[in-house]
Amino acid sequence: MRRAAASVGRALITLGILVLLFVAYQLWGTAIYANQQQSRLRKEFAAELRKAKSTTTTTIPGVTTTTVPSPPPPPPGNAVARIEIPKIGVDAIVVNGVDTDDLRLGPGHYPGTPLPGQLGNSAIAGHRTTYGHWFGDIDQLTTGDQILIRTVQGFFTYHVYQQLIVDPGDVGVLAPDPGRPATITLTTCNPKYSASQRLVVKAELSNPKRALPPPRGLPSPSKLKLDASLSGDSGSLVPTLLTGLIVALIGGLWWLAYHRHPRFPTWIVGVVPFLIALFFFYTYLERLLPANY
């Protein structure tokens, strides 16, 4: 009985450690991935800005004008803007799209809304606790705080004028705001570590006269979703099961080897492949879950 109780106790302790390691992976491991992707996106966005300098120049007797043509929407996951929020230390590249894979790279622009700097309500979503948690502290923003946006069409300054909490189905916050011709809306999950609500921060372009025309054919806000990024990836089920079996196999062999040769080198030899396999298991498991906060 004592041996059985001790075995159950060790199993529960091991399970608890694995759960804690998974939580650590979600909070910090995903941030490592997001930061790596941001480094790549910064280089790509810098290249796009250099390309945008190849502007079309028209010369009329006595007048020279330089215009930056409106770019076509990039593919999902490609950089569309750089967002900076000085008050809370945010500096990130915004990608096009708000699906699960897009938001793992950085804040995501809702494709059905205008780009930042254009007339209308440009909407951007971001994680609050995982994958860089770019919008983790937007609840600290108050009226008048700056949000700085850089796109291939220019540099734009917004000032916060409203913060509210809504249900996930309230897509009205993505609609244009009457009386404010050029706005930006930031959305994230609320409260932290939960996806039960959405925290929304709205800001207005400091000089609306600088706003550019939006693209044609934007869909109605009613066709957009605030929870588009929260569904689990069913395609990760098989990889999750396979990597889980590999983790169990490596863990079992490691346990047998250590019990036969209870020495520190044996522990080291076993822990390295176990942690590598565990990392891949957590990667697929996290993607399988129904919500990324």
Contacts in CASP RR format, 6 or more apart in sequence:
PFRMAT RR
TARGET T0000
AUTHOR 0000-0000-0000
METHOD contacts of the structure
MODEL  1
MRRAAASVGRALITLGILVLLFVAYQLWGTAIYANQQQSRLRKEFAAELR
KAKSTTTTTIPGVTTTTVPSPPPPPPGNAVARIEIPKIGVDAIVVNGVDT
DDLRLGPGHYPGTPLPGQLGNSAIAGHRTTYGHWFGDIDQLTTGDQILIR
TVQGFFTYHVYQQLIVDPGDVGVLAPDPGRPATITLTTCNPKYSASQRLV
VKAELSNPKRALPPPRGLPSPSKLKLDASLSGDSGSLVPTLLTGLIVALI
GGLWWLAYHRHPRFPTWIVGVVPFLIALFFFYTYLERLLPANY
18 278 0 8 1.000
21 278 0 8 1.000
21 282 0 8 1.000
22 282 0 8 1.000
22 285 0 8 1.000
22 286 0 8 1.000
25 279 0 8 1.000
25 282 0 8 1.000
25 286 0 8 1.000
26 129 0 8 1.000
26 130 0 8 1.000
26 286 0 8 1.000
27 129 0 8 1.000
27 130 0 8 1.000
30 104 0 8 1.000
30 130 0 8 1.000
30 131 0 8 1.000
30 132 0 8 1.000
30 286 0 8 1.000
31 130 0 8 1.000
31 131 0 8 1.000
31 132 0 8 1.000
31 133 0 8 1.000
33 104 0 8 1.000
33 131 0 8 1.000
34 104 0 8 1.000
34 105 0 8 1.000
34 106 0 8 1.000
34 131 0 8 1.000
34 132 0 8 1.000
35 132 0 8 1.000
37 104 0 8 1.000
37 105 0 8 1.000
37 106 0 8 1.000
38 92 0 8 1.000
38 93 0 8 1.000
38 105 0 8 1.000
38 106 0 8 1.000
41 79 0 8 1.000
41 93 0 8 1.000
41 95 0 8 1.000
41 105 0 8 1.000
41 106 0 8 1.000
42 93 0 8 1.000
44 78 0 8 1.000
44 79 0 8 1.000
45 79 0 8 1.000
45 82 0 8 1.000
45 93 0 8 1.000
48 79 0 8 1.000
48 152 0 8 1.000
49 150 0 8 1.000
49 152 0 8 1.000
51 152 0 8 1.000
52 68 0 8 1.000
52 71 0 8 1.000
52 152 0 8 1.000
52 153 0 8 1.000
55 66 0 8 1.000
55 67 0 8 1.000
55 68 0 8 1.000
55 69 0 8 1.000
56 66 0 8 1.000
56 67 0 8 1.000
56 69 0 8 1.000
57 64 0 8 1.000
57 65 0 8 1.000
57 66 0 8 1.000
57 67 0 8 1.000
58 64 0 8 1.000
58 65 0 8 1.000
58 67 0 8 1.000
68 152 0 8 1.000
68 153 0 8 1.000
68 154 0 8 1.000
70 153 0 8 1.000
70 212 0 8 1.000
70 213 0 8 1.000
70 215 0 8 1.000
71 152 0 8 1.000
71 153 0 8 1.000
73 80 0 8 1.000
73 96 0 8 1.000
73 111 0 8 1.000
73 215 0 8 1.000
74 80 0 8 1.000
74 96 0 8 1.000
75 96 0 8 1.000
76 95 0 8 1.000
76 96 0 8 1.000
76 97 0 8 1.000
76 99 0 8 1.000
76 101 0 8 1.000
76 102 0 8 1.000
76 111 0 8 1.000
77 95 0 8 1.000
77 96 0 8 1.000
77 97 0 8 1.000
77 101 0 8 1.000
77 102 0 8 1.000
77 105 0 8 1.000
78 95 0 8 1.000
78 96 0 8 1.000
79 93 0 8 1.000
79 94 0 8 1.000
79 95 0 8 1.000
79 96 0 8 1.000
80 94 0 8 1.000
80 95 0 8 1.000
80 96 0 8 1.000
80 109 0 8 1.000
80 115 0 8 1.000
80 151 0 8 1.000
81 93 0 8 1.000
81 94 0 8 1.000
81 109 0 8 1.000
81 115 0 8 1.000
81 116 0 8 1.000
81 149 0 8 1.000
81 150 0 8 1.000
81 151 0 8 1.000
82 91 0 8 1.000
82 92 0 8 1.000
82 93 0 8 1.000
82 94 0 8 1.000
82 149 0 8 1.000
82 150 0 8 1.000
82 151 0 8 1.000
83 90 0 8 1.000
83 91 0 8 1.000
83 92 0 8 1.000
83 93 0 8 1.000
83 94 0 8 1.000
83 107 0 8 1.000
83 116 0 8 1.000
83 124 0 8 1.000
83 147 0 8 1.000
83 148 0 8 1.000
83 149 0 8 1.000
84 90 0 8 1.000
84 91 0 8 1.000
84 147 0 8 1.000
84 148 0 8 1.000
84 149 0 8 1.000
84 150 0 8 1.000
85 138 0 8 1.000
85 141 0 8 1.000
85 145 0 8 1.000
85 146 0 8 1.000
85 147 0 8 1.000
85 148 0 8 1.000
86 146 0 8 1.000
86 148 0 8 1.000
87 140 0 8 1.000
87 141 0 8 1.000
87 145 0 8 1.000
87 146 0 8 1.000
88 136 0 8 1.000
88 137 0 8 1.000
88 138 0 8 1.000
88 140 0 8 1.000
88 141 0 8 1.000
90 134 0 8 1.000
90 135 0 8 1.000
90 137 0 8 1.000
92 106 0 8 1.000
92 107 0 8 1.000
92 134 0 8 1.000
93 106 0 8 1.000
94 106 0 8 1.000
94 107 0 8 1.000
94 108 0 8 1.000
94 109 0 8 1.000
94 116 0 8 1.000
94 124 0 8 1.000
95 102 0 8 1.000
95 105 0 8 1.000
95 106 0 8 1.000
95 107 0 8 1.000
95 108 0 8 1.000
95 109 0 8 1.000
96 102 0 8 1.000
96 108 0 8 1.000
96 109 0 8 1.000
96 111 0 8 1.000
97 103 0 8 1.000
97 108 0 8 1.000
97 109 0 8 1.000
97 110 0 8 1.000
97 111 0 8 1.000
98 108 0 8 1.000
98 109 0 8 1.000
98 110 0 8 1.000
98 111 0 8 1.000
98 125 0 8 1.000
98 228 0 8 1.000
98 229 0 8 1.000
99 228 0 8 1.000
99 229 0 8 1.000
100 229 0 8 1.000
100 230 0 8 1.000
100 231 0 8 1.000
100 232 0 8 1.000
100 233 0 8 1.000
100 287 0 8 1.000
100 292 0 8 1.000
102 108 0 8 1.000
102 229 0 8 1.000
103 125 0 8 1.000
103 126 0 8 1.000
103 127 0 8 1.000
103 131 0 8 1.000
103 229 0 8 1.000
103 292 0 8 1.000
104 131 0 8 1.000
104 292 0 8 1.000
105 131 0 8 1.000
106 126 0 8 1.000
106 127 0 8 1.000
106 131 0 8 1.000
106 132 0 8 1.000
106 134 0 8 1.000
107 124 0 8 1.000
107 125 0 8 1.000
107 126 0 8 1.000
107 134 0 8 1.000
107 135 0 8 1.000
108 124 0 8 1.000
108 125 0 8 1.000
108 126 0 8 1.000
109 115 0 8 1.000
109 116 0 8 1.000
109 122 0 8 1.000
109 123 0 8 1.000
109 124 0 8 1.000
110 122 0 8 1.000
110 123 0 8 1.000
110 124 0 8 1.000
110 125 0 8 1.000
110 174 0 8 1.000
110 224 0 8 1.000
112 218 0 8 1.000
112 219 0 8 1.000
112 224 0 8 1.000
113 120 0 8 1.000
113 121 0 8 1.000
113 122 0 8 1.000
113 123 0 8 1.000
113 174 0 8 1.000
113 185 0 8 1.000
113 218 0 8 1.000
113 221 0 8 1.000
113 224 0 8 1.000
114 120 0 8 1.000
114 121 0 8 1.000
114 122 0 8 1.000
114 214 0 8 1.000
114 215 0 8 1.000
114 218 0 8 1.000
115 122 0 8 1.000
115 151 0 8 1.000
115 153 0 8 1.000
115 214 0 8 1.000
115 215 0 8 1.000
116 122 0 8 1.000
116 124 0 8 1.000
116 149 0 8 1.000
116 151 0 8 1.000
116 156 0 8 1.000
116 184 0 8 1.000
117 149 0 8 1.000
117 151 0 8 1.000
117 153 0 8 1.000
117 154 0 8 1.000
117 156 0 8 1.000
117 182 0 8 1.000
117 184 0 8 1.000
117 205 0 8 1.000
117 210 0 8 1.000
117 211 0 8 1.000
117 212 0 8 1.000
118 153 0 8 1.000
118 182 0 8 1.000
118 211 0 8 1.000
118 212 0 8 1.000
118 213 0 8 1.000
118 214 0 8 1.000
118 215 0 8 1.000
119 181 0 8 1.000
119 182 0 8 1.000
119 211 0 8 1.000
119 212 0 8 1.000
119 213 0 8 1.000
119 214 0 8 1.000
120 176 0 8 1.000
120 181 0 8 1.000
120 182 0 8 1.000
120 183 0 8 1.000
120 211 0 8 1.000
120 214 0 8 1.000
121 174 0 8 1.000
121 175 0 8 1.000
121 176 0 8 1.000
121 177 0 8 1.000
121 183 0 8 1.000
121 184 0 8 1.000
121 185 0 8 1.000
122 183 0 8 1.000
122 184 0 8 1.000
122 185 0 8 1.000
123 173 0 8 1.000
123 174 0 8 1.000
123 184 0 8 1.000
123 185 0 8 1.000
123 186 0 8 1.000
123 187 0 8 1.000
123 224 0 8 1.000
124 184 0 8 1.000
124 185 0 8 1.000
124 186 0 8 1.000
124 187 0 8 1.000
125 135 0 8 1.000
125 186 0 8 1.000
125 187 0 8 1.000
125 188 0 8 1.000
125 226 0 8 1.000
125 228 0 8 1.000
125 229 0 8 1.000
126 134 0 8 1.000
126 135 0 8 1.000
126 186 0 8 1.000
126 187 0 8 1.000
126 188 0 8 1.000
126 229 0 8 1.000
127 133 0 8 1.000
127 134 0 8 1.000
127 135 0 8 1.000
127 136 0 8 1.000
127 188 0 8 1.000
127 189 0 8 1.000
127 292 0 8 1.000
127 293 0 8 1.000
128 135 0 8 1.000
128 136 0 8 1.000
128 188 0 8 1.000
128 189 0 8 1.000
128 190 0 8 1.000
128 192 0 8 1.000
128 199 0 8 1.000
128 293 0 8 1.000
129 136 0 8 1.000
129 189 0 8 1.000
129 192 0 8 1.000
129 193 0 8 1.000
129 293 0 8 1.000
130 286 0 8 1.000
130 292 0 8 1.000
130 293 0 8 1.000
131 292 0 8 1.000
135 186 0 8 1.000
135 187 0 8 1.000
135 188 0 8 1.000
135 199 0 8 1.000
136 188 0 8 1.000
136 192 0 8 1.000
138 186 0 8 1.000
138 188 0 8 1.000
138 199 0 8 1.000
138 201 0 8 1.000
139 163 0 8 1.000
139 190 0 8 1.000
139 199 0 8 1.000
141 160 0 8 1.000
141 163 0 8 1.000
141 201 0 8 1.000
142 160 0 8 1.000
142 163 0 8 1.000
143 159 0 8 1.000
143 160 0 8 1.000
143 161 0 8 1.000
143 162 0 8 1.000
144 159 0 8 1.000
144 160 0 8 1.000
144 161 0 8 1.000
145 159 0 8 1.000
145 160 0 8 1.000
145 203 0 8 1.000
146 157 0 8 1.000
146 158 0 8 1.000
146 159 0 8 1.000
146 160 0 8 1.000
147 157 0 8 1.000
147 158 0 8 1.000
147 159 0 8 1.000
147 160 0 8 1.000
147 184 0 8 1.000
147 186 0 8 1.000
147 203 0 8 1.000
148 155 0 8 1.000
148 156 0 8 1.000
148 157 0 8 1.000
148 158 0 8 1.000
149 155 0 8 1.000
149 156 0 8 1.000
149 157 0 8 1.000
149 158 0 8 1.000
149 184 0 8 1.000
150 156 0 8 1.000
153 212 0 8 1.000
156 205 0 8 1.000
156 210 0 8 1.000
157 205 0 8 1.000
157 206 0 8 1.000
157 207 0 8 1.000
158 183 0 8 1.000
158 184 0 8 1.000
158 203 0 8 1.000
158 204 0 8 1.000
158 205 0 8 1.000
158 206 0 8 1.000
159 203 0 8 1.000
159 204 0 8 1.000
159 206 0 8 1.000
160 201 0 8 1.000
160 202 0 8 1.000
160 203 0 8 1.000
161 180 0 8 1.000
161 202 0 8 1.000
161 203 0 8 1.000
161 204 0 8 1.000
162 200 0 8 1.000
162 201 0 8 1.000
162 202 0 8 1.000
163 199 0 8 1.000
163 200 0 8 1.000
163 201 0 8 1.000
163 202 0 8 1.000
164 173 0 8 1.000
164 200 0 8 1.000
164 202 0 8 1.000
165 190 0 8 1.000
165 197 0 8 1.000
165 198 0 8 1.000
165 199 0 8 1.000
165 200 0 8 1.000
166 173 0 8 1.000
166 197 0 8 1.000
166 198 0 8 1.000
166 200 0 8 1.000
166 226 0 8 1.000
167 197 0 8 1.000
167 198 0 8 1.000
168 195 0 8 1.000
168 196 0 8 1.000
168 197 0 8 1.000
168 198 0 8 1.000
168 226 0 8 1.000
168 227 0 8 1.000
168 230 0 8 1.000
169 225 0 8 1.000
169 226 0 8 1.000
169 227 0 8 1.000
170 198 0 8 1.000
170 226 0 8 1.000
171 221 0 8 1.000
171 222 0 8 1.000
171 224 0 8 1.000
171 225 0 8 1.000
171 226 0 8 1.000
172 221 0 8 1.000
172 222 0 8 1.000
173 185 0 8 1.000
173 187 0 8 1.000
173 198 0 8 1.000
173 200 0 8 1.000
173 202 0 8 1.000
173 226 0 8 1.000
174 185 0 8 1.000
174 221 0 8 1.000
174 224 0 8 1.000
174 226 0 8 1.000
175 221 0 8 1.000
176 183 0 8 1.000
177 183 0 8 1.000
177 202 0 8 1.000
177 204 0 8 1.000
180 204 0 8 1.000
180 208 0 8 1.000
181 205 0 8 1.000
181 208 0 8 1.000
181 211 0 8 1.000
182 204 0 8 1.000
182 205 0 8 1.000
182 208 0 8 1.000
182 211 0 8 1.000
183 202 0 8 1.000
183 203 0 8 1.000
183 204 0 8 1.000
183 205 0 8 1.000
184 202 0 8 1.000
184 203 0 8 1.000
184 205 0 8 1.000
185 200 0 8 1.000
185 201 0 8 1.000
185 202 0 8 1.000
185 203 0 8 1.000
186 200 0 8 1.000
186 201 0 8 1.000
186 202 0 8 1.000
186 203 0 8 1.000
187 198 0 8 1.000
187 199 0 8 1.000
187 200 0 8 1.000
187 226 0 8 1.000
188 198 0 8 1.000
188 199 0 8 1.000
189 195 0 8 1.000
189 197 0 8 1.000
189 198 0 8 1.000
189 199 0 8 1.000
189 230 0 8 1.000
189 291 0 8 1.000
189 293 0 8 1.000
190 196 0 8 1.000
190 197 0 8 1.000
190 198 0 8 1.000
190 199 0 8 1.000
191 197 0 8 1.000
192 293 0 8 1.000
193 293 0 8 1.000
194 293 0 8 1.000
195 227 0 8 1.000
195 230 0 8 1.000
195 291 0 8 1.000
195 293 0 8 1.000
198 226 0 8 1.000
198 227 0 8 1.000
205 211 0 8 1.000
229 292 0 8 1.000
230 290 0 8 1.000
230 291 0 8 1.000
230 292 0 8 1.000
231 290 0 8 1.000
232 287 0 8 1.000
232 288 0 8 1.000
232 289 0 8 1.000
232 290 0 8 1.000
232 291 0 8 1.000
233 287 0 8 1.000
233 288 0 8 1.000
234 288 0 8 1.000
235 288 0 8 1.000
236 284 0 8 1.000
236 285 0 8 1.000
236 287 0 8 1.000
236 288 0 8 1.000
237 288 0 8 1.000
239 284 0 8 1.000
240 281 0 8 1.000
240 284 0 8 1.000
240 285 0 8 1.000
240 288 0 8 1.000
243 277 0 8 1.000
243 280 0 8 1.000
243 281 0 8 1.000
243 284 0 8 1.000
244 277 0 8 1.000
244 281 0 8 1.000
246 277 0 8 1.000
246 280 0 8 1.000
246 281 0 8 1.000
247 274 0 8 1.000
247 277 0 8 1.000
247 278 0 8 1.000
247 281 0 8 1.000
250 270 0 8 1.000
250 273 0 8 1.000
250 274 0 8 1.000
250 277 0 8 1.000
251 270 0 8 1.000
251 274 0 8 1.000
254 270 0 8 1.000
254 271 0 8 1.000
254 273 0 8 1.000
254 274 0 8 1.000
257 266 0 8 1.000
257 269 0 8 1.000
257 270 0 8 1.000
258 266 0 8 1.000
258 267 0 8 1.000
258 270 0 8 1.000
286 292 0 8 1.000
END
